[in-house]
Amino acid sequence: MANLKDIQRQIKSVSNTQKTTRAMKLVSTAKLRRAEELAKRSRLYAGKMNQVIAEIAGRIDCSKVGGLDNRCFKQIENPKMVDIVFVTADKGLCGGFNIQTIKAVNKLLKEYKEKNVKVRLRGIGKKGIEYFKYNEVEMFDTVLNLSSKPDKERSDEFISTSIEDFLNEKIDGLHIVYNGYKNMITQELHVNKILPVDTKGFDCKEIQSKSTIELEAEDEEKMLDALLKKYVSFNMYYSLIDSVAAEHSARMQAMDTATNNAKEMVKSLNVQFNKARQAAITTELIEIISGVESMK
Amino acid sequence: MDTFKLEILTPNGEIYNGEALSVVLPGKEGEFGVLAGHASLTTLLEAGVVDIEKEDKSVESIVINWGVVQVDEEKVIILVEGAAAIRGENESEIAQALDEAKKLINEVADSSSAIATVSAKIESAAQRLI
């Protein structure tokens, strides 16, 4: 039977941990509320933006209008090099949040390796970067402190390299992998193929039944380029905001579980402590009684 | 007169969502108006003022800094980067909105003449309200 003092010390340490985890949960809850609000407001825009792009892509694919020959809409048969951007958290203690993203990236890396496609890995967020560094996976570039505080300017700057390289035919594809927010208790892993724009899944007949597309600009190419740049950089930014919201919800959950576990632990330690105390009293009583008996 | 559905979205949420009789947009090639039943069209917008004629014939002005518009027969969707609506209950609120709108324009427009044109439009929109 463990020493009474030892158990007491353990109880104290566990309840201190419980206090910390509870505080972290409260902090995450507060931060989540803000992040969620931001994500919610952007979601509408992101959806519509993707819809507009998808519609243009679909129409170009179906009707081949006006000899539009934009690289972003062509499905490249044999890609040589692709960019994979992953977004993880800068901090841990959020359950399986980061590892899920890392696993998805690994899967994607393996797929491309089998197809003999070179991959440029671009990392956002300390946890993912640490993982790939440790496993000696080469990364093209990395950014810290962006995933915890999404900033439009920095995100634009980061993603513009990929856009430029895509337009200059240095790379043939762009994926963004991140863990997004679904609701308070679930996160949803997103592996988004941003470039080239996916034109599959469009019903040409349905699109052609509507009136044809008319691009009201002298320079259609330029307009599409400008639009695509906005589309890619907004998608990047949205991934970041969505990821922050998901991170906080994951952490909130992890800390809630931790607090509950600590509670359980304190409970069972208390039982153990009481048992030990009772045993000590019993032994003491027996000692006194036997002492009295022997004096008779 | 027929109405159409008009949506103006910014990364920070919706700024306008409702029926409209007509809308005037600052296109890359110049201003153009859209009525219900307009042919499909997708184009870029420049920094400028979007004038919306609502169902009750009142006009609302929204200043934008960049945008893309998708028009089809039933609806018009405008995606903008930054927008400020010139609206308000009283004079001080309108003045505040006016300041915001001017700030937005000053940030993007590169030529002073462009700024001047848009500013003048904003002022007149505000005058209408007061």
Interface residues (C-beta under 8 A of the other chain):
Chain A: R41 S42 L44 Y45 K48 M49 V52 E55 I56 K152 K210 S211 T212 I213 E214 L215 E216 A217 E218 M223 A226 L227 K230 F234 Y237
Chain B: E7 L9 T10 P11 N12 G13 E14 G27 K28 E29 F32 A39 S40 L41 T42 T43 L44 W66 V68 Q70 D72 E73 I77 L79 E81
